[in-house]
């Protein structure tokens, strides 16, 4: 197969390919470690992603907490 052809297919169908891989991963985890452990893993993976995104975008964690809990930050 031509490398350019593969890159073209991947670039046009990136979302479908990522969704397929994510579904395959989640279903494999569900079958091997169970529903609750898979949910626990997915929750903390998402939380870690969000925290990493905040740090990458140079957002202030303190400002984020103040926006979420305004009454706590004023005391």
C-alpha positions in Angstrom: 0.0 0.0 0.0 1.1 3.5 -0.7 2.0 5.5 2.4 0.3 8.7 1.1 -3.0 6.7 0.5 -2.9 5.5 4.1 -2.3 9.0 5.5 -5.1 10.3 3.3 -7.6 7.7 4.7 -6.5 8.4 8.3 -6.8 12.2 7.9 -10.3 11.9 6.4 -11.6 9.4 8.9 -9.7 10.4 12.1 -12.7 10.6 14.3 -14.1 7.3 13.1 -10.7 5.6 13.7 -10.3 7.1 17.2 -13.9 6.2 18.1 -13.3 2.6 16.9 -10.1 2.3 19.0 -11.7 3.9 22.0 -14.7 1.5 21.8 -12.4 -1.5 21.3 -10.4 -0.5 24.4 -13.4 0.2 26.6 -15.1 -3.1 25.6 -11.9 -5.0 26.2 -11.5 -3.5 29.6 -15.1 -4.1 30.5 -14.8 -7.8 29.6 -11.5 -8.3 31.5 -11.8 -6.1 34.6 -15.5 -5.5 34.9 -17.9 -2.6 34.6 -17.1 -0.6 37.8 -13.4 -0.8 37.5 -13.6 0.3 33.8 -15.8 3.2 34.9 -13.4 4.1 37.7 -10.5 4.0 35.3 -12.4 6.1 32.7 -13.4 8.7 35.3 -9.9 9.3 36.6 -8.4 9.2 33.1 -10.8 11.9 32.0 -10.0 13.9 35.2 -6.3 13.6 34.5 -6.9 14.8 30.9 -8.8 17.8 32.1 -6.2 18.8 34.7 -3.5 18.4 32.1 -5.5 20.5 29.7 -5.7 23.3 32.3 -2.0 23.2 32.8 -1.2 23.1 29.1 -3.4 26.2 28.5 -1.7 28.0 31.3 -4.9 28.5 33.2 -4.8 29.3 36.8 -6.1 26.4 39.0 -6.9 28.9 41.7 -9.1 31.0 39.3 -10.9 27.8 38.2 -11.6 26.9 41.9 -12.8 30.4 42.6 -15.2 30.2 39.6 -16.6 26.9 40.7 -16.8 27.7 44.4 -17.1 31.5 44.7 -18.3 31.5 48.3 -15.3 29.5 49.6 -12.7 31.7 47.9 -14.0 35.0 49.4 -13.6 33.9 53.0 
